[in-house]
């Protein structure tokens, strides 16, 4: 896919972002063709440059993965001169992404009202920890805090486990995506109104969205969802089982699939057993049925079970660790992991395709301040031409 075909070519984005949620929003827009200028502080830039194993001289693998295809401009936004340079960059920008500690941007003069006064067509995305209202409005936050406060930790793991952290940064990732969705919706609206808009989202709101099912159920019934480990709280069998060699995941999500499943694992009598032959009955009798299924699975290997179960159309999968995932034919076929241009490592790319083509990584993440002179000299040239 050539860059000219990328859908956001010509869109200018200013990212005043740190760590993960803000930069994730920026990298999505960059991979889709936007010109993303990342504003970094003079003393070390984005903190994520030093998070985890270093992939380049001044940046971690994480930073390289989430800041590819961007330009880095160093500005001290506490300085009036550098704030004026930011305002100049904003004059023809389409989107601004900001995920600094709540209140910092407003106090320093680059909050939504400030920058939209400079450019009324600007779409300003505010990414915060707990949202724009409420007693925690000004609290800082990171992904595990959102998982804790938002209830995610109490739904992850087995019933007798302590509160359990979901390893992927699910709230940072989701919040970055929600910000992009809001920005793109505002871009479309701007075509009709000519006006920008403030988009707000937060890690807390993303966490609440993840637990919307249990929260809705509690608000309706007054009963809390019980943790069930690697099993569905409602569907049976819809979980992980051990086999003779490694775990398997089964998702018999409706009655037709369960009846096929019962027959293919050699238990056709379950199809006529009133304890098991309807979803509600299986739910009520799960403590009886699940040990019976577990015993059956131990009699053969994961691969053999998958061959049998897939042959009748029941969804199932091996439980891959990250090493196994990295070697799968499916991952290779989707081209989800791509080589970073001019680097000797690969990173995951966007989980979307456009006309069957996955957007390619355009160029590597920038060194701190790599594009400061280029971008700011462009402002000077533009001013001189006026």
C-alpha positions in Angstrom: 0.0 0.0 0.0 1.6 3.3 -1.0 1.5 6.2 1.4 -0.7 8.2 -1.0 -3.4 5.6 -0.5 -3.4 5.8 3.3 -6.7 7.3 4.5 -5.2 9.9 6.8 -2.6 11.3 4.5 -2.7 15.1 4.9 -4.0 15.1 8.5 -1.6 16.8 10.9 -1.5 15.5 14.5 0.2 17.1 17.5 0.9 14.5 20.2 1.7 15.8 23.7 1.8 12.3 25.0 3.7 10.1 27.5 4.0 6.4 28.2 1.2 4.5 26.5 -2.4 5.6 25.9 -1.5 8.9 24.2 1.3 7.5 22.1 -0.9 4.5 21.1 -3.5 7.0 19.8 -0.7 8.7 17.9 0.8 5.6 16.4 -2.6 4.4 15.1 -3.1 7.7 13.3 0.5 7.7 12.0 0.2 4.2 10.6 -2.9 5.3 8.8 -1.0 8.1 7.1 -1.3 11.1 9.4 1.7 13.4 10.0 2.2 13.0 13.7 4.5 15.4 15.5 5.4 14.2 19.0 6.2 16.9 21.5 8.7 15.8 24.1 10.2 17.5 27.2 13.9 18.4 27.1 15.0 16.3 30.0 14.8 12.8 28.5 11.6 13.1 26.5 8.8 10.5 26.9 9.4 8.4 30.0 8.7 5.3 28.0 12.0 5.7 26.2 13.6 3.9 29.2 10.9 1.4 29.9 12.0 -2.2 29.4 14.8 -3.6 27.2 16.6 -1.0 25.1 16.2 -1.5 21.3 18.2 1.5 20.2 20.7 3.8 21.9 18.2 6.1 23.4 14.9 4.2 23.3 13.3 1.0 24.6 11.6 -1.6 22.4 8.3 -0.4 23.8 9.0 3.2 22.8 10.1 2.0 19.3 6.9 0.0 18.9 4.5 2.8 20.0 6.2 5.8 18.4 7.1 4.6 14.9 6.3 6.9 12.0 6.3 10.0 14.2 8.5 13.1 14.3 10.1 14.2 17.6 10.2 17.9 18.5 11.6 19.0 21.9 9.8 21.9 23.5 9.8 23.1 27.1 6.1 24.0 27.4 6.9 25.9 30.7 8.8 28.3 28.5 6.7 31.2 26.9 8.9 31.0 23.8 8.4 27.3 23.4 4.6 27.6 24.2 4.4 30.1 21.4 6.1 27.6 19.0 3.5 25.0 20.0 0.7 27.5 19.3 2.3 28.0 15.8 2.3 24.3 15.2 -1.4 24.1 16.3 -2.5 26.8 13.8 -2.9 24.3 10.9 -3.2 21.1 13.0 -6.2 18.8 12.8 -5.9 16.8 16.0 -4.1 17.3 19.3 -3.6 14.3 21.6 -2.8 15.1 25.2 -2.4 12.6 28.1 -0.4 14.5 30.7 -1.3 14.5 34.4 -4.7 16.1 34.8 -4.6 19.9 35.1 -1.0 20.3 33.8 -2.0 21.4 30.3 -4.6 23.9 31.6 -2.2 25.3 34.1 0.6 25.6 31.5 -1.5 27.3 28.9 -2.1 24.5 26.4 -5.4 23.0 27.5 -8.3 22.6 25.2 -9.6 26.2 25.5 -6.1 27.6 25.0 -5.3 25.7 21.8 -8.8 25.8 20.3 -8.7 29.6 20.7 -5.6 29.4 18.4 -7.3 27.0 16.0 -11.1 26.7 16.3 -11.0 23.7 13.9 -8.8 21.7 16.2 -9.9 18.4 17.5 -8.4 18.1 21.0 -8.3 14.7 22.6 -7.9 14.6 26.4 -6.8 11.3 27.8 -7.0 11.1 31.6 -6.9 8.6 34.3 -10.4 9.0 35.8 -12.3 11.2 33.4 -13.3 14.9 33.3 -15.7 14.9 36.3 -16.0 13.5 39.8 -13.8 13.5 42.9 -10.9 11.7 41.2 -10.8 14.1 38.2 -7.3 15.3 39.1 -5.9 12.0 40.2 -3.0 10.5 38.2 -3.3 6.9 37.1 -1.7 4.0 35.3 -3.2 0.8 33.8 -3.0 -1.3 37.0 -4.8 1.4 39.0 -7.6 1.5 36.5 -7.8 -2.3 36.7 -8.0 -2.1 40.4 -10.5 0.8 40.8 -12.5 -0.3 37.8 -13.2 -3.8 39.1 -11.2 -5.7 36.4 -8.8 -7.3 39.0 -11.7 -8.9 40.9 -13.0 -10.6 37.7 -9.6 -12.0 36.6 -8.5 -15.4 37.9 -10.0 -18.1 40.1 -12.5 -17.5 42.9 -9.9 -18.1 45.6 -7.1 -16.0 43.9 -6.1 -12.6 45.3 -7.0 -9.6 43.1 -5.3 -10.4 39.8 -3.7 -8.1 37.3 -4.4 -8.7 33.6 -0.9 -8.7 32.1 -1.6 -6.7 28.9 -2.2 -3.0 29.4 -5.8 -3.4 28.4 -7.0 0.0 29.6 -4.2 2.0 28.0 -4.8 0.2 24.8 -8.5 0.6 24.8 -8.3 4.2 25.8 -5.9 4.9 23.0 -8.4 3.4 20.6 -11.4 5.2 22.0 -9.5 8.5 21.6 -8.9 7.7 17.9 -12.5 6.7 17.4 -13.6 10.0 18.9 -11.1 12.0 16.9 -12.2 10.4 13.6 -15.9 10.9 14.4 -15.1 14.6 15.1 -13.2 14.9 11.9 -16.2 13.7 10.0 -18.5 16.1 11.9 -16.0 19.0 11.2 -16.6 18.5 7.4 -20.2 19.7 8.0 -19.7 22.3 10.8 -16.2 23.6 10.2 -15.6 23.5 14.0 -13.4 21.4 16.2 -14.4 19.5 19.3 -13.0 18.3 22.6 -12.8 14.5 22.9 -12.5 13.1 26.4 -11.8 9.5 27.5 -10.0 7.9 30.3 -8.5 4.7 31.6 -11.3 4.4 34.2 -14.0 4.7 31.6 -12.3 2.0 29.5 -12.1 -0.2 32.6 -15.8 0.3 33.2 -16.5 -0.6 29.6 -14.6 -3.9 30.0 -16.7 -4.9 33.0 -20.0 -3.7 31.5 -21.5 -7.2 31.5 -20.9 -7.9 35.2 -21.8 -4.3 36.2 -25.0 -4.4 34.3 -25.9 -7.7 35.8 -25.1 -6.5 39.3 -27.2 -3.3 38.8 -30.1 -5.5 37.6 -29.9 -8.5 40.0 -27.8 -7.2 43.0 -25.6 -10.3 42.7 -21.9 -10.1 42.0 -20.2 -12.1 39.3 -18.0 -14.9 40.8 -14.6 -15.4 39.3 -14.3 -18.6 37.4 -10.7 -18.7 36.3 -10.3 -19.8 32.7 -14.0 -20.5 32.4 -17.1 -18.6 31.4 -19.4 -17.6 34.2 -22.5 -18.4 32.1 -21.7 -21.0 29.4 -20.7 -24.6 29.8 -18.3 -25.9 28.4 -16.6 -22.6 27.6 -13.2 -22.8 29.1 -9.7 -24.3 29.3 -9.1 -28.0 30.1 -5.9 -30.0 30.5 -5.2 -32.7 28.0 -2.6 -35.5 28.1 0.1 -33.0 27.1 -1.1 -29.3 27.1 -4.2 -27.2 27.7 -7.1 -26.8 25.2 -9.8 -24.2 25.1 -13.3 -25.2 24.2 -16.1 -22.7 23.3 -19.3 -24.7 22.8 -21.4 -21.5 22.9 -24.8 -22.8 22.1 -26.8 -26.0 22.4 -26.2 -27.3 18.9 -22.4 -27.1 19.5 -22.7 -28.9 22.8 -24.6 -31.8 21.3 -21.9 -32.1 18.6 -19.2 -31.8 21.2 -20.7 -34.6 23.4 -20.9 -37.0 20.5 -17.3 -36.3 19.2 -15.7 -36.8 22.6 -17.5 -40.2 23.0 -20.3 -39.2 25.4 -23.5 -39.3 23.3 -25.5 -40.1 26.4 -25.0 -36.5 27.5 -27.3 -35.4 24.7 -30.3 -37.1 26.3 -29.3 -36.4 29.9 -31.7 -33.8 31.3 -28.9 -32.5 33.5 -26.8 -31.5 30.5 -28.9 -31.3 27.3 -30.0 -27.6 27.7 -27.8 -24.6 28.5 -29.6 -23.7 31.7 -29.4 -27.3 32.9 -25.6 -27.4 32.2 -25.2 -24.2 34.1 -27.1 -25.5 37.1 -25.1 -28.8 37.0 -21.7 -27.5 36.0 -20.0 -28.9 39.1 -21.1 -32.3 37.9 -20.4 -32.0 34.2 -17.1 -30.2 34.2 -15.1 -32.9 36.1 -16.5 -35.4 33.6 -15.3 -33.4 30.7 -12.0 -32.9 32.3 -11.5 -36.6 32.8 -12.3 -37.3 29.1 -9.7 -34.7 27.9 -6.9 -36.3 29.8 -7.2 -39.4 27.7 -5.6 -37.9 24.5 -3.3 -35.1 23.4 -4.3 -31.5 22.6 -3.6 -31.9 18.8 -5.7 -35.1 18.6 -8.6 -33.5 20.4 -8.5 -30.4 18.2 -8.5 -32.5 15.0 -11.6 -34.4 16.3 -13.5 -31.4 17.7 -12.8 -29.2 14.7 -14.1 -31.9 12.4 -17.6 -31.3 13.7 -17.3 -27.5 13.7 -17.0 -26.9 17.5 -14.7 -23.9 18.2 -11.5 -24.9 20.0 -7.9 -23.9 20.3 -4.6 -24.8 21.9 -3.5 -22.5 24.7 -0.4 -20.9 23.2 2.2 -19.2 25.2 3.9 -16.2 23.6 6.7 -18.3 22.2 4.3 -20.7 20.6 2.2 -17.8 19.3 5.3 -16.3 17.6 5.8 -19.4 15.6 2.3 -20.0 14.4 1.5 -20.0 10.7 -1.6 -17.9 11.4 0.5 -15.1 12.8 2.8 -15.2 9.9 -0.1 -15.2 7.4 -1.7 -12.1 8.9 1.5 -10.1 8.6 0.7 -8.7 12.1 4.4 -8.6 13.0 6.5 -6.4 10.7 10.1 -5.4 10.4 10.8 -1.8 11.5 12.4 0.1 8.6 16.2 0.7 9.2 16.1 -1.4 12.4 17.0 -5.0 13.2 13.8 -5.9 15.1 10.1 -6.4 14.4 7.0 -5.2 16.2 3.3 -5.7 16.0 1.4 -3.5 13.6 -2.2 -2.4 13.4 -4.9 -5.1 13.7 -6.8 -3.8 10.6 -6.5 -4.2 6.9 -7.6 -1.7 4.2 -8.7 -3.5 1.0 -7.0 -6.6 2.3 -3.7 -4.8 2.9 -2.3 -4.1 6.3 -0.7 -0.7 6.7 3.0 -0.9 6.6 5.4 0.7 9.2 6.4 3.9 7.5 9.6 4.8 9.3 11.2 4.1 12.7 10.6 5.9 15.9 12.6 9.2 16.2 15.5 10.0 18.3 14.7 12.6 21.0 14.3 15.9 19.2 15.4 14.5 15.9 12.9 16.7 13.9 13.0 19.8 16.1 15.0 21.9 13.6 13.2 20.5 10.6 9.7 21.2 11.9 10.4 24.6 13.5 12.4 25.8 10.5 9.3 25.0 8.5 7.3 27.4 10.8 9.8 30.1 10.3 9.7 29.7 6.5 5.9 29.8 6.5 5.9 33.0 8.6 8.4 34.6 6.3 6.3 33.9 3.3 3.2 35.6 4.8 
